[in-house]
Amino acid sequence: MKKTLILCTCILLATVLCLGFVQMLVMPKYMTTSRDGALIAEYYNETTNHDVVFIGDCEVYESFTPPTLWQEYGITSYVRGSAQQLIWQSYYLLEETLKYETPKAVVFNVFSIKYGVPQNEAYNHMTLDGMKWSQSKVGAINASMTEEENFLSYVFPLLRYHSRWSELTGEDWQYLYHRDTVSHNGYLMQTGIAPKTRDADGIPLANYSLPAVGFEYLEKMRALCEEKGVEFILIKAPTNTRGYYWYNEWDAQIISWASEKGVDYYNFISLDEEIGLDWSTDTYDKGVHLNVYGAEKLTSYFGNILAEKYGLSDRRGDSELDAVWAEKLAAYQKERNGES
């Protein structure tokens, strides 16, 4: 009886270890392709707190460069962004972040408020798989699942990715037990240049009302920041192209909400010339997103606002931060200069 119990225990343990290994193997690694899928998990490697945390979709993780904020203003920051990050995901990421630290300001990009229902399973996983398990992650999963999804696929990703057997590459083996850092405090660098060829022209909509659920989560973010004594700031990145168009009717609703709630809102679309953006050189995909040259200009512009209006102090001269950010700046400049 005792030998049978030991044998069964060994078989069970071996099965669990085998399934764990297979799950690690088939899960996407996001190291050379779809690198934005690696962004959420990298936050947990941070060793110091941040003055500013940016929350949102690709319009934050490709528009604001924390090394620039540090280099020019001595402001520490992190971008908790991910591809097609929906507003309820932003809320739960903010909730989780404020359990780790209390920044002076949280900056949220409003573009995702246009979505009123869950959108895409693959994008959901790119945001949620990287979160550590907590009540915040559970809440984010429950709010994000499409009708075709189930909670167990997040608990056991093998259920979602088992079909990747035929797609495995050398990357899956190379990064089986570790991941390289792909971002710079959440900023995903793009150095390519593909000029914007025409001005934005939005397709007329039948209804311009933004979803009520978006404003519900916007209020939850505002209230959470107020509770923690954190400045809550809204922005709209300066990019504006077909397929990613920001309508004046949407903007008016954000302006109205922000005014009612006493929240500052910065729409950078009409400020592109003041920022110094050149759409022939500062975008890598014809104006959909900024490249590093445009992101540095926007970051420099907004950094001045953070310093002057919100009183974020220059923390250069702190020996611990100087050492940490010297290393970060070196890595940033190395990638910017195309060095291997």
HELIX and SHEET records of a PDB file:
HELIX    1   1 LYS A    2  VAL A   26  1                                  25    
HELIX    2   2 ARG A   35  ALA A   38  5                                   4    
HELIX    3   3 LEU A   39  GLU A   42  1                                   4    
HELIX    4   4 TYR A   43  ASN A   45  5                                   3    
HELIX    5   5 CYS A   58  TYR A   61  1                                   4    
HELIX    6   6 PRO A   66  TYR A   73  1                                   8    
HELIX    7   7 ILE A   87  TYR A  100  1                                  14    
HELIX    8   8 VAL A  110  LYS A  114  5                                   5    
HELIX    9   9 GLU A  121  LEU A  128  1                                   8    
HELIX   10  10 GLN A  135  SER A  144  1                                  10    
HELIX   11  11 LEU A  152  VAL A  155  1                                   4    
HELIX   12  12 LEU A  158  TYR A  161  1                                   4    
HELIX   13  13 HIS A  162  GLU A  167  5                                   6    
HELIX   14  14 GLY A  170  GLN A  174  1                                   5    
HELIX   15  15 ALA A  212  LYS A  228  1                                  17    
HELIX   16  16 ASN A  248  LYS A  261  1                                  14    
HELIX   17  17 ILE A  269  LEU A  271  5                                   3    
HELIX   18  18 ASP A  272  ILE A  275  1                                   4    
HELIX   19  19 VAL A  292  GLU A  308  1                                  17    
HELIX   20  20 SER A  319  ARG A  336  1                                  18    
SHEET    1   A 5 SER A  77  GLY A  81  0                                        
SHEET    2   A 5 VAL A  52  GLY A  56  1                                        
SHEET    3   A 5 ALA A 105  ASN A 109  1                                        
SHEET    4   A 5 GLU A 231  LYS A 236  1                                        
SHEET    5   A 5 ASP A 264  ASN A 267  1                                        
END                                                                             
